[in-house]
Amino acid sequence: MSNLPNHLHPSWCLRGADCAVSGGLHLSRLIDAAVRGDEVFQVRLGLWRMDVGPTPPSGLLIELSAGEHVERWPIDQAQSRALARISRRLLAGLGSDAMRAA
């Protein structure tokens, strides 16, 4: 379902109903971050872009779920990049013992 020309969609866009109109929301496939598969909280990441303004806002889409409760949070590019740097720094402080304990 896409009435926008293909060149207006990002290459990663799933071309769903949300982006079928001008100013729509483009979403990528969500990638599961589960390591074992039995985590209580499931995290999935993807990309988003909204076609508004001269510079369309875009960034990471974080999906958090526990059972049937699902929430999606779009984070802009600047915060997404900061989150990656901060995460690496914080995780480095945990050490390998914390990973085994989790």
Secondary structure, DSSP 8 states (H G I E B T S, - for coil): ---S-GGGS-TT----GGGSSTT-EEE---EE--SSS--SSEEEEEEEEE--SSS--EEEEEEEEETTEEEEEEEEHHHHHHHHHHHHHHHHHHHHHHHHH-
